[in-house]
């Protein structure tokens, strides 16, 4: 998240808005588009709004997300420039990567794998707000942390704990 954003759970929007959005619409779509990276097992999320404006954050550097699947919605206001750009997956060396620019129009969304390298070019005027939803699949990330590529050592935490869960040893899981 950039320096001028807000976490939506702090505004009380998780249960009534973001969780139903993830469960009813984005999980079925992600299951079809991204089954190989956990799209069909999305069970938690982190949602935030980010702001780009002159004299604050203008852009966001090249990065990947702490998510299996990411939704980025351009909420608007009036701004110029500030397109998104995408490279390869994070495992591809930077020297072998070509980036593609994607126009990010107000009211339109981009759905992509969290491990897909991307960034936001600088706006040149106005103010732009984006809704970003990092969706996570504990079934996927309990095996391998998407940020460090290691098996996680789980610690108790409040909330979703960045999408990691501890399996209940008393449960019988059918596969």
N, C-alpha and C positions, 0 to 999 in steps of 0.2 A: 504494500500500500504506500502511496506517496505521503508527503508530510501534511497535507491538508485534506484528510479524509475522515470518515466517521464509520465506526463499526455498527452495523444495523442491529445486532443483538442488544447493544447498549441503548437503543431507541425502542426496544420491545417489539421489533418487527419480525423476529425469527419464527415464532410459532404461528402467527396469523397470516403471514405473507410468504416468507422465504421457504419454510419447510413444505407447505402445500405446493408452491411453485416447483421445488425440486422433485417431490414425490409424484405429483400428478402429471407433470409435463416434461421436465428435463431428464428425469431418470429413464422413462421409456425411450425418449429420443436418443439419449447417450448410450443406452443398451444396444440400439440398432447401429449407431455410428461408431462407437468406441468400445466394443465388447472385450477387446484384447488388452485394454489398459484399465479395466475396472468399471467401465460405464454401466454395466448391468447390476453392480453391487453398491451404488452410491447410497451411503447411509448417514452422512453428516456433511456439514458445510461451514464455511466462513464467508459472510457477506459484508460488503462495505461499499460506501460511495466515495469516490475520489474526485477531487476538484483540481482543475487546471485553469490558471488565470495569470495574467501578467503580474510581475513582482512577487509571485509565489511559485508554485510548481508549473513549469511550462511543458514538461515532457516526462517520460519515464524510460530509463535506459534498458538495454537489451537484457532479458532475464527469462527465467521459467518460473512457474508457479508451484506453490506447495499444495498441489491438487492433482487429482486424476483427470478431471474435466473442468474447464473454466467457461463461464458465461460472462461476456462483457457487453453491456447495453449502454449506448450513448443516450443519455437522458436529455442532454441539450443545453439550452440557453443559446446564445448567439456567439459563434467563434469562427475563426478561419484557420485553415491548415490543421495540424495535429493528427494526421492519419496514423493508423497502426502499421507496423511492419512485422513480417514473420520470416524466420529462417527455417532451419531444420530442427529436428529433435535435439535435445541437449547433448546427446551422446556423440553427435557428429562434430568433428573438429571445426573450429571457427574458420580456419583457412580453407575449408572445403564447402563453406556455406554461402549460398546466395540468398539475399533477402528479397521479399516481394512486399510492396506497399499495398495496403488495403484501406480504401476510403471508409471512414467510420461516420456514417450519417446519423443525425439525430433521429431517435426512435428505432434504430436498427441495432441488431445484436450480432455478435460473433461468438460461436461456440467452438472451442478447440481443446485439444489435449493439454493438460497442465504442463507437461514436459516439452511442449513445443516452444522453442525460443521465440521471443517477441518483444516489442517495445512500442512506445508512443512517441511520434515525432512532435516537436514543439508547436504549440499554437502560436499564432502571430498577433492575434487580437481576440478580445472577448473573454468569455468564461465558458468552460466545458465541464459538465458533470457526467460521471459514468457510474453505473451500478456494476460491481464485479462480484461474482459468486464463484468461490472456489468449492467445488464438490469433491467429496472424498469417499473412498471405499475402504473401510477398515479391513475387509477381507484381503484386499490387495496390499495395503500399507503395513499390515501386521507382519507380512512376510519380508518386506523390503522397504525401508524408508525412502521416499522419492527425493529427498533432499541430499542424503549422504550415501545412498546405495548400500546401507548396512542393515542387518537384522536389528530391529528396535529392541531396546530394553525398556519395557513399559513401566511407567510410574503413575501412581494415582494422581488425578487432576480433576478440577471442576470443569463443568461444561463438556464439550466434545473432545477435549484433549488433542486437538489437531487431527482428529479422525482415527486415532489409534484406539483399539479396544482390547480389553483382556477377556479371553474366552472363559466362559463359566465351565469348570471341569465337570460339573454335574450334568451338563447338557449333552444329549446325544444328537449329533448333527448328521443328517442323512445327505449324501451327495449323489 
